[in-house]
Amino acid sequence: MRVLGLDPSISSTGWGIIDVDGNRLSYVADGFIPTSAKEPLSHRLHKIHDELKNIIELYKPNEASIEVTFLNTNPETSLKLSMARGVVFLIPELYHIPLFEYEPNKIKKALTGVGKADKHQVETMVKILLPGCQPKNNDSSDALAIAITHCNLRNSFSAHCA
């Protein structure tokens, strides 16, 4: 089975693809979709849309996973993030790919054993669990962590279809 992990952001949406065969995970690809704050918001959302469609068409994942996002203190930032999440939610649905959500502390705990792990600890575990993987940036590392979490929890009560 192939899993797409997604870490949405208006400035840099991370993505990661892994294969799972029983208990064996293997790295396929990762990356991020950068957008420029100088571009109109509609252009940035369109870029995320188009690039995610290309990723899904190229890698053909069976399931997708995303992190539950909590609101920021800045309303404008929260609104833009919500718009990017809307695009990221839409694309798997267009391809009939089930999308599952996981809380940040569940992802950290699934990878490191500690729900309050920092980004460095999470990235280190991603590299350990996916030998040869060198994530492109923090966003793609987080997306891979989300995909790993889904593979480990997909058959448990912890998996919530979005």
Secondary structure, DSSP 8 states (H G I E B T S, - for coil): -EEEEEE--SSEEEEEEEEEETTEEEEEEEEEEE--TTS-HHHHHHHHHHHHHHHHHHH--SEEEEE-----SSHHHHHHHHHHHHHHHHHHHHTT--EEEE-HHHHHHHHHS-TT--HHHHHHHHHHHSTT---SSHHHHHHHHHHHHHHHHTTSTT-EE-
